[in-house]
Amino acid sequence: MVVVEEGARGSEVNLADHSSVLRRLDFVWTRVGQAALDQKLPKPAARSQQAAREAGRPLRVLERKLQDQQQRRTKASDATEAMRLDSTLASARTAYEQQKRLADFAMLVLGRDCLQAGFVPNGSEGLKDEADELRKALPG
């Protein structure tokens, strides 16, 4: 599960709850990935960086399309046009949400790969320490 929209601090973690630890670790890795996106990375993380960048490009395009469809729906002049635009808006929203999940996961993988390669992006030292502690809380 990818958790990226829980505010700057993310969710609280219960170290005795496996799923809580995993959610928090996902959040931490995602934040590290965001910090690493525009930095020069070691080879083991460079492929993940490219994948995260590639996943983000269509997301931005889909976000603009979604906003455009929302504006068109708001300005609909009659019920027939509104129903047609509702369908188009639903399709745009679904496409955006699917791409967002892909982009979020790519960012998570980038963060994980950076830390596994021993690379800590500028400003992410505390996140690295937290990731280390969270991994210790996981079984096996």
C-alpha positions in Angstrom: 0.0 0.0 0.0 1.3 3.4 -0.9 0.7 6.3 1.5 1.8 9.7 0.3 -1.0 12.1 1.1 -1.1 12.1 4.8 0.5 15.5 5.3 4.1 16.4 5.9 4.5 14.0 8.8 2.6 11.1 7.5 0.6 8.7 9.6 1.4 7.8 13.2 3.0 4.4 13.6 2.4 1.6 16.0 5.6 -0.5 16.1 3.6 -3.5 17.4 1.3 -3.4 14.4 2.9 -4.9 11.2 0.5 -3.1 8.8 1.1 0.3 10.6 4.9 -0.2 10.3 4.5 -1.0 6.6 2.3 2.0 5.9 4.8 4.3 7.7 7.7 2.7 5.8 5.9 3.3 2.5 5.4 6.9 3.5 9.1 7.3 4.4 10.4 5.7 1.2 8.0 7.9 -0.8 9.4 11.0 0.9 12.9 9.9 0.2 12.0 9.2 -3.4 10.5 12.7 -3.8 13.7 14.2 -2.4 15.9 12.1 -4.7 13.9 12.7 -7.9 16.1 15.6 -9.2 19.4 14.6 -7.6 22.4 12.7 -9.2 22.0 9.1 -8.0 24.3 6.1 -7.8 23.7 3.5 -10.6 21.6 1.1 -8.5 19.0 3.8 -8.0 19.2 5.6 -11.4 16.8 3.2 -13.1 14.2 3.8 -10.5 14.7 7.5 -10.8 14.1 7.3 -14.5 10.9 5.2 -13.9 9.6 7.7 -11.4 10.2 10.6 -13.8 8.5 8.7 -16.6 5.5 7.9 -14.4 5.1 11.5 -13.3 5.0 12.9 -16.9 1.6 11.4 -17.9 0.3 12.1 -14.4 0.7 15.9 -15.0 -1.0 15.6 -18.4 -3.9 13.6 -16.9 -4.2 16.1 -14.1 -4.6 19.0 -16.6 -7.2 16.9 -18.5 -9.1 16.2 -15.3 -9.1 19.8 -14.4 -10.3 20.7 -17.8 -13.1 18.2 -17.7 -14.2 19.4 -14.2 -14.4 23.0 -15.5 -16.4 21.9 -18.5 -18.8 19.9 -16.3 -19.2 23.0 -14.0 -20.1 25.1 -17.0 -22.6 22.6 -18.5 -25.7 24.4 -19.8 -28.3 21.6 -19.7 -28.9 18.2 -18.2 -28.1 16.2 -21.4 -24.7 17.9 -21.7 -24.1 17.5 -18.0 -24.7 13.7 -18.2 -22.4 13.4 -21.2 -19.7 15.4 -19.4 -20.2 13.3 -16.2 -19.2 10.2 -18.1 -16.1 11.9 -19.6 -15.2 13.3 -16.2 -15.5 9.9 -14.6 -13.2 8.4 -17.3 -10.7 11.2 -16.8 -10.8 10.8 -13.0 -10.2 7.0 -13.3 -7.3 7.5 -15.7 -5.7 10.0 -13.3 -6.2 7.9 -10.2 -4.6 4.8 -12.0 -1.6 6.9 -13.1 -1.3 8.4 -9.7 -1.0 5.0 -8.1 1.7 4.1 -10.6 3.6 7.3 -10.0 3.2 7.0 -6.2 4.6 3.4 -6.3 7.5 4.5 -8.6 8.4 7.2 -6.1 8.3 4.7 -3.2 10.5 2.3 -5.1 12.9 5.1 -5.9 13.2 6.0 -2.2 13.7 2.4 -1.2 16.3 1.8 -3.8 18.2 5.0 -2.8 18.4 3.9 0.8 19.3 0.3 -0.1 22.1 1.7 -2.3 23.4 3.7 0.7 22.4 7.1 -0.9 20.6 9.6 1.3 19.2 12.6 -0.6 19.9 16.0 0.8 17.6 16.7 3.8 16.5 13.1 4.2 18.9 12.0 6.9 16.1 11.8 9.5 14.0 9.7 7.1 16.9 7.3 6.6 17.2 6.8 10.3 13.4 6.3 10.6 13.4 3.8 7.8 16.2 1.8 9.5 14.2 1.7 12.8 11.0 0.7 11.0 12.8 -2.1 9.2 14.0 -3.4 12.5 10.4 -3.5 13.7 9.5 -5.9 10.9 9.7 -9.6 11.5 12.4 -11.7 9.8 
